[in-house]
Amino acid sequence: MAKYKVDISGINTNNLQVLKSKEQIELFKQLKLNNDQNAKEKLIMGNLKLVLSVLKNYNNHNVNLDDLFQIGVIGLIKAIDNFDLSYNLKLSTYAIPLIKGEIRRYLRDNHNSVRISRTIKDLAYQILKYKESFMQKTLREPTTKEISENLHISEYQIAQALDSLKEPVSIFEPIYNDGGDTIYLMDQIADTKERQNDKDIYLTLKKALNKLKQREREILIERYIVGKTQMELATAYKISQAQISRIEKSAILNMKRMMK
């Protein structure tokens, strides 16, 4: 952790203490019931290592890690302010997406906020809680199908709720650079004014999709419409991830051939 060392008000973050679960619960009770700011301060100081752990993913960015640490702490404070003990969820599970969100917003210099409904936030909480409980019992992450069946919600609702935890992406976000000109997200967005044949393309895609083998068709729909990962599909079909990858590539190649 030495390379991520940051000094805050004379405190060496390498020596920061981590709060135990029972200690955190008690401090949250004091904060919520009595607005105890001393308890809030202890919660912040006792979770600063959580911010440091997130910074590992941003070591290659051309930014000052000290600055990112301060931004990450803002995300931690927001998590503490909005954390609800009644969900029986770990603070870290809830806080990490918020910490990452603050850092990404800072890196993109995008200060536009998107309002998320309370219903979707509650659903995201439920999903995170279920995933955490499931992983503790089975030592693996639940599939989207398992979450859907146990929470009685659609797979689309799961994707929508979890996406609400992510920050919006700027159209100026660089997505590819091979040493030459950088390609930005805006370069990949179609101009609908110049696409008069969208309906024809849709019909051609639908026709090609219907000609695929059943498994190929199912996997493409699950991957690109539902949004499942190859690992989730491998678990569902009881085959390896490599096999899912080969089926997916084959299906895409077959569709290209049929659309020529």
C-alpha positions as CSV (number, residue, x, y, z in Angstrom):
1,M,0.0,0.0,0.0
2,A,3.1,2.3,0.2
3,K,2.6,3.6,-3.3
4,Y,-0.9,4.8,-2.4
5,K,0.3,6.6,0.8
6,V,-1.6,9.8,1.4
7,D,-1.2,12.1,4.4
8,I,-4.5,13.7,5.7
9,S,-4.2,16.2,8.5
10,G,-0.9,14.6,9.6
11,I,-2.4,11.0,9.6
12,N,-0.4,8.2,7.9
13,T,-3.1,6.3,6.0
14,N,-0.8,3.2,6.0
15,N,-1.5,2.9,9.7
16,L,-5.3,3.5,9.6
17,Q,-7.5,1.1,11.6
18,V,-10.4,-0.7,10.1
19,L,-13.6,-0.8,12.1
20,K,-15.2,-4.2,13.0
21,S,-18.7,-4.9,11.8
22,K,-20.2,-4.5,15.3
23,E,-18.4,-1.2,15.9
24,Q,-19.8,0.2,12.6
25,I,-23.3,-0.8,13.4
26,E,-23.1,0.9,16.8
27,L,-21.6,4.1,15.3
28,F,-24.4,4.2,12.7
29,K,-27.0,3.9,15.4
30,Q,-25.4,6.8,17.2
31,L,-25.3,8.8,14.0
32,K,-28.9,8.2,12.9
33,L,-30.5,8.5,16.3
34,N,-28.6,11.4,17.8
35,N,-26.9,12.9,14.8
36,D,-23.6,12.2,16.6
37,Q,-21.0,13.9,14.4
38,N,-18.2,12.3,16.4
39,A,-19.6,8.9,15.4
40,K,-19.7,10.0,11.8
41,E,-16.0,11.1,12.0
42,K,-15.1,7.7,13.4
43,L,-17.0,6.0,10.5
44,I,-15.2,8.0,8.0
45,M,-11.7,7.4,9.5
46,G,-12.5,3.8,10.0
47,N,-13.3,3.3,6.3
48,L,-10.5,5.3,4.6
49,K,-8.7,2.1,3.6
50,L,-11.8,1.3,1.5
51,V,-11.1,4.5,-0.5
52,L,-7.4,3.5,-0.9
53,S,-8.4,0.0,-2.2
54,V,-10.5,1.7,-5.0
55,L,-7.6,3.9,-6.0
56,K,-5.6,0.8,-7.2
57,N,-7.8,0.8,-10.3
58,Y,-6.7,4.4,-11.2
59,N,-2.9,4.1,-10.8
60,N,-2.4,4.5,-14.6
61,H,-4.4,7.7,-14.9
62,N,-2.3,10.8,-15.3
63,V,-3.7,12.4,-12.2
64,N,-2.6,13.0,-8.6
65,L,-3.6,10.1,-6.4
66,D,-3.8,12.5,-3.4
67,D,-6.5,14.4,-5.3
68,L,-8.3,11.2,-6.2
69,F,-8.2,10.2,-2.5
70,Q,-9.9,13.4,-1.5
71,I,-12.6,12.9,-4.1
72,G,-13.0,9.3,-3.1
73,V,-13.6,10.4,0.5
74,I,-16.4,12.5,-0.7
75,G,-18.0,9.4,-2.1
76,L,-17.4,7.6,1.2
77,I,-19.1,10.5,3.1
78,K,-22.1,10.4,0.8
79,A,-22.4,6.6,1.4
80,I,-22.3,7.1,5.1
81,D,-24.9,9.9,5.0
82,N,-27.3,7.7,2.9
83,F,-26.6,4.3,4.3
84,D,-29.6,2.5,5.8
85,L,-29.0,-0.2,8.4
86,S,-32.4,-1.7,7.9
87,Y,-31.2,-3.3,4.6
88,N,-28.7,-5.5,6.6
89,L,-26.0,-4.7,3.9
90,K,-22.3,-4.1,4.5
91,L,-21.2,-0.5,4.1
92,S,-18.4,-1.5,1.8
93,T,-20.9,-3.1,-0.6
94,Y,-22.9,0.1,-0.8
95,A,-20.0,2.6,-0.6
96,I,-17.6,1.2,-3.3
97,P,-19.9,2.1,-6.3
98,L,-20.4,5.6,-4.8
99,I,-16.6,6.1,-4.3
100,K,-15.9,5.0,-7.9
101,G,-18.7,7.2,-9.1
102,E,-17.2,10.3,-7.5
103,I,-13.8,9.5,-8.9
104,R,-15.1,8.8,-12.4
105,R,-17.1,12.0,-12.4
106,Y,-14.0,14.0,-11.4
107,L,-11.9,12.3,-14.1
108,R,-14.4,13.1,-16.8
109,D,-15.0,16.6,-15.3
110,N,-18.7,15.9,-15.7
111,H,-20.8,17.6,-13.0
112,N,-24.2,16.8,-14.5
113,S,-26.2,14.6,-12.2
114,V,-28.9,12.1,-13.1
115,R,-31.8,11.7,-10.8
116,I,-32.6,8.1,-10.0
117,S,-36.0,7.2,-8.6
118,R,-36.3,5.9,-5.0
119,T,-37.9,2.7,-6.3
120,I,-34.9,1.8,-8.4
121,K,-32.5,2.7,-5.6
122,D,-34.4,0.4,-3.3
123,L,-34.3,-2.4,-5.8
124,A,-30.6,-2.0,-6.3
125,Y,-30.2,-2.3,-2.5
126,Q,-32.2,-5.5,-2.5
127,I,-30.1,-7.0,-5.3
128,L,-26.8,-6.1,-3.6
129,K,-28.1,-7.6,-0.3
130,Y,-29.2,-10.8,-2.0
131,K,-25.9,-11.1,-3.9
132,E,-23.9,-10.6,-0.7
133,S,-26.0,-13.2,1.2
134,F,-25.8,-15.7,-1.7
135,M,-22.0,-15.4,-2.0
136,Q,-21.6,-15.9,1.8
137,K,-23.5,-19.1,1.6
138,T,-22.3,-20.5,-1.8
139,L,-18.9,-18.8,-2.3
140,R,-19.9,-17.8,-5.8
141,E,-21.8,-14.9,-7.4
142,P,-25.5,-15.6,-8.2
143,T,-26.5,-15.6,-11.9
144,T,-29.0,-13.1,-13.2
145,K,-31.5,-15.9,-13.5
146,E,-31.1,-16.9,-9.8
147,I,-31.5,-13.3,-8.7
148,S,-34.6,-12.9,-10.9
149,E,-36.3,-16.1,-9.6
150,N,-35.5,-15.3,-5.9
151,L,-36.5,-11.7,-5.9
152,H,-39.4,-12.2,-8.4
153,I,-38.2,-9.5,-10.8
154,S,-37.3,-9.5,-14.4
155,E,-33.7,-9.7,-15.7
156,Y,-34.3,-6.3,-17.3
157,Q,-35.2,-4.8,-14.0
158,I,-32.0,-6.2,-12.5
159,A,-29.9,-4.7,-15.2
160,Q,-31.7,-1.4,-14.9
161,A,-31.3,-1.2,-11.1
162,L,-27.6,-2.1,-11.1
163,D,-27.0,0.4,-14.0
164,S,-28.4,3.1,-11.7
165,L,-25.3,2.7,-9.5
166,K,-23.1,3.6,-12.5
167,E,-22.2,7.1,-13.5
168,P,-23.3,8.4,-16.9
169,V,-20.6,8.3,-19.6
170,S,-19.5,11.4,-21.4
171,I,-19.8,11.4,-25.2
172,F,-16.2,12.6,-25.2
173,E,-15.0,9.5,-23.3
174,P,-12.0,8.0,-25.3
175,I,-12.8,4.3,-26.1
176,Y,-9.9,3.4,-28.4
177,N,-6.4,4.6,-29.2
178,D,-4.0,2.5,-31.3
179,G,-1.2,5.2,-31.2
180,G,-2.9,7.3,-33.8
181,D,-6.1,9.3,-33.6
182,T,-8.2,8.7,-30.5
183,I,-11.7,7.4,-31.1
184,Y,-14.3,8.9,-28.8
185,L,-17.8,7.6,-27.8
186,M,-19.4,10.3,-29.9
187,D,-17.7,8.8,-33.0
188,Q,-19.7,5.6,-32.5
189,I,-23.1,7.2,-32.0
190,A,-25.2,6.9,-35.1
191,D,-26.8,10.1,-36.7
192,T,-30.5,9.1,-36.9
193,K,-31.1,11.9,-39.4
194,E,-28.9,10.1,-41.9
195,R,-30.2,6.6,-41.2
196,Q,-33.3,6.3,-43.4
197,N,-32.9,2.5,-43.7
198,D,-33.1,1.7,-40.0
199,K,-36.2,-0.3,-40.5
200,D,-34.7,-2.4,-43.3
201,I,-31.6,-3.1,-41.1
202,Y,-33.8,-4.2,-38.2
203,L,-35.8,-6.6,-40.4
204,T,-32.6,-8.0,-41.9
205,L,-31.2,-8.6,-38.4
206,K,-34.4,-10.2,-37.2
207,K,-34.5,-12.5,-40.3
208,A,-30.8,-13.5,-39.8
209,L,-31.3,-14.1,-36.1
210,N,-34.3,-16.4,-36.7
211,K,-32.2,-18.5,-39.1
212,L,-29.5,-19.3,-36.4
213,K,-29.5,-22.5,-34.4
214,Q,-31.6,-22.2,-31.3
215,R,-28.6,-22.1,-28.9
216,E,-26.8,-19.5,-31.0
217,R,-29.9,-17.4,-31.1
218,E,-30.5,-17.7,-27.3
219,I,-26.9,-16.8,-26.4
220,L,-26.9,-13.7,-28.6
221,I,-30.2,-12.5,-27.1
222,E,-28.9,-13.2,-23.6
223,R,-25.6,-11.5,-24.2
224,Y,-26.6,-8.4,-26.2
225,I,-30.2,-7.8,-25.2
226,V,-30.5,-9.1,-21.6
227,G,-26.9,-8.2,-20.9
228,K,-25.6,-11.4,-19.3
229,T,-21.9,-12.2,-19.0
230,Q,-20.3,-15.2,-20.6
231,M,-19.7,-16.6,-17.2
232,E,-23.4,-16.4,-16.3
233,L,-24.3,-18.2,-19.5
234,A,-21.7,-20.8,-18.9
235,T,-23.3,-21.5,-15.5
236,A,-26.8,-21.6,-17.0
237,Y,-25.9,-23.9,-19.8
238,K,-23.5,-26.0,-17.7
239,I,-20.6,-25.6,-20.2
240,S,-17.3,-23.7,-20.1
241,Q,-16.9,-20.0,-20.7
242,A,-14.6,-20.8,-23.6
243,Q,-17.5,-22.8,-25.2
244,I,-19.9,-19.9,-24.8
245,S,-17.3,-17.6,-26.4
246,R,-16.9,-19.9,-29.4
247,I,-20.7,-20.2,-29.8
248,E,-21.1,-16.4,-29.6
249,K,-18.4,-15.8,-32.2
250,S,-19.8,-18.4,-34.5
251,A,-23.3,-17.0,-34.2
252,I,-22.1,-13.4,-35.1
253,L,-20.1,-14.8,-38.1
254,N,-23.1,-16.7,-39.3
255,M,-25.3,-13.6,-39.1
256,K,-22.8,-11.5,-41.0
257,R,-22.8,-14.1,-43.8
258,M,-26.5,-14.2,-44.0
259,M,-26.7,-10.4,-44.1
260,K,-24.4,-10.0,-47.1
